Amino acid sequence: MRKSHILGFILLTLIVGFMPSQSSAQISVGVAVHIGPPALPVYEQPICPGAGYLWTPGYWGYGADGYYWVPGTWVVAPSVGVLWTPGYWGWGGGGYLWHAGYWGPHVGFYGGINYGFGYGGVGFVGGRWNGGVFAYNTAVMHVNTTVIHNTYVDRTVVNNVTVNHVSYNGGTGGVTARATSAEMAAEHEHHIAPTSMQTQHEHAASTNRALLASENHGRPAIAATAKPGEFSGHGVVAARTASPNGGNRPSNNAADFHKTDRPPSSNGGSGSNGSHGNTGATNTSHVNNGSNNPPKPQSHTQNRPPAKPQAENKAPKENKPH
């Protein structure tokens, strides 16, 4: 009997050892935590360091000293056509379990968590692959368009409503979203595990005491970085005070507000996400980009001839009898 248990354990170990790495992203990992993670901090997105970088939003990790913040960062995609599905905390089995993120041809379910910067809870609207090149939607991405030219502007995906900063799914006070059929299909596609740069980035965050929730009280000084593992320098962004509509968003792309960028003619390329949950939401304050309904010229007051002075009020003439 004892020998059969040993053989069974060895067989199980061999099966787990030969499981493909991409399958681990679809299951819960780590131990169950009985207290949910803090709210997502609010911060601005660092400028994209170069073409081919995709944004991976920040999240709360968990270690021996409790929750710690893993800063959002720009990461080079491991291959053409893949998109990042963020990880998320979900309630199950009497505690909160971490579901790790992964790369794949479509964005899968990430708990309905609104991470911002194109990750509004369903799908991804921050950009798409077009002919082997990633095009950035500068309405939700902070990109220097004088350096990176493969951009477009689609403000219809911006939702001007109160932003929910809850960072977990299910449980008390958690997001109640459930996976759609498209998201469930995406979970069964071929996945790629987080890159080595992402793994090192998370490890560096776990060893930085300033990123512990017990130290920063939910407002880390290193909320986002321009590149993985770079926790100092001009590319570091600190968390700021939340406002009713203060979701995570890029810095003001003033240079993009009057551009006439148009989306690529392609329908999204091989790696575009086919189901965007926020595409139906419209931005109530569209900025005129020069190509849609240009404003009519208005005459300025300084160019008008001076108005004639009005006659002084005179007493009305008496009505004579006819």
Beta strands, then each sheet from edge to edge (+ up, - down):
strand 1: 28-33
strand 2: 44-45
strand 3: 53-56
strand 4: 59-63
strand 5: 66-70
strand 6: 72-76
strand 7: 83-85
strand 8: 88-92
strand 9: 95-99
strand 10: 102-104
strand 11: 127-130
strand 12: 133-137
strand 13: 151-152
strand 14: 168-169
strand 15: 224-225
strand 16: 249-250
sheet 1: 1+ 9- 8+ 14+
sheet 2: 2+ 16+
sheet 3: 3+ 6- 15-
sheet 4: 4+ 5-
sheet 5: 7+ 10-
sheet 6: 11+ 12- 13-
end
